[in-house]
Amino acid sequence: MIIEEFKEVTGYDIRSLIELGVNFITQKYPIYRNSLVNGLDSSKYMRSIENWLSEYDRFQSALILYSSSLDNSEYWDMLEKVDEIWSFMNVSKKLGKFLRVVDLRTGVTQDRILREGQDLENLGFETGNEWEDLAIDNSIIEEDYTPGGGNTVRTPMRFSFNSQNIESCVVAPVGQEIYGRDIKREFGLRNSDIQVLDNKATLIQTCGILVGLVKGAIPDNRSMGIGNQDFVGSVVGFSYPAILRQVSDSFRTDDSFSSIGVSSIQKDGDGVSIEFSIETRMGETINVQRKL
């Protein structure tokens, strides 16, 4: 048999390489893919792929060393099959990246928990969905939820890209990933690379930037931010409604946020400190202070 002949010529057991590859494809790959899709631990399957690819490299070394002795065409038919397995394993190694590419045209959903006193109509208004569709998609009837809230509702995410034709993205905008990632405001390096914030830290940094904006600071939109004329003079002379309106207008430019309010106003030396309470589209609340 050609497999035994190959071993006699090269000393390499190609049968084991083929059997390991076929076993992964037929037995382990479906579980591996399911683990990636559902965010489960897939490290042991990744090790199987890495081990197979390392073994393939050793096989290649033997093949190069004894290539002049492999003059039977049946060898090359066998090698073609091995290369097909290598191609499959190489793609499987990068499967996590491929699965994170999301077609935004088909829609993305997230789980939202109803707040106390919130109903489906209010949730639909916040997320750009019809409450009837939310009820049907989640098989919810009016008796299923109470004013106390707490119900989990799977909600389609609506993305508005104006005139830009964006059809896919590398990281699925699910959960906190909808907040995106940003470079740290205090520019720095970590492990010889630009320091990047995680999703929650990016959100907190964005809140701090938007609350602290002063009119004229952004060349492309000089109307964003608080105007100097709104906090000139004594503390009692501050135009609080105008300040809140201008900060709210800044937050409306970012779809990560659903509402903003003032939780406290305190005298701070010669000025005043305002604490803003910002709610995200996922129902999280972030408090940010601005001293005027």
Secondary structure, 3 states (H helix, E strand, C coil): CHHHHHHHHHCCCHHHHHHHHHHHHHHHHHHHHHHHHCCCCCHHHHHHHHHHHHHHHHHHHHHHHCHHHCCCHHHHHHHHHHHHHHHHHHHHHCHHHHHHCEEHHHCEEEEEECCCCCCHHHHHHHHCCCHHHHHHHCCCCHHHCCCCCCCEEEEEECCCCCCCCCCEECCCCCHHHHHCCCECCCCCEECCEECECCHHHHHHHHHHHHHCCECCCCCCCCCCCECHHHHCCCHHHCCHHHHHHHHHHHHCCCCCEEEEEEEEEEEECCEEEEEEEEEECCCCEEEEEEEC
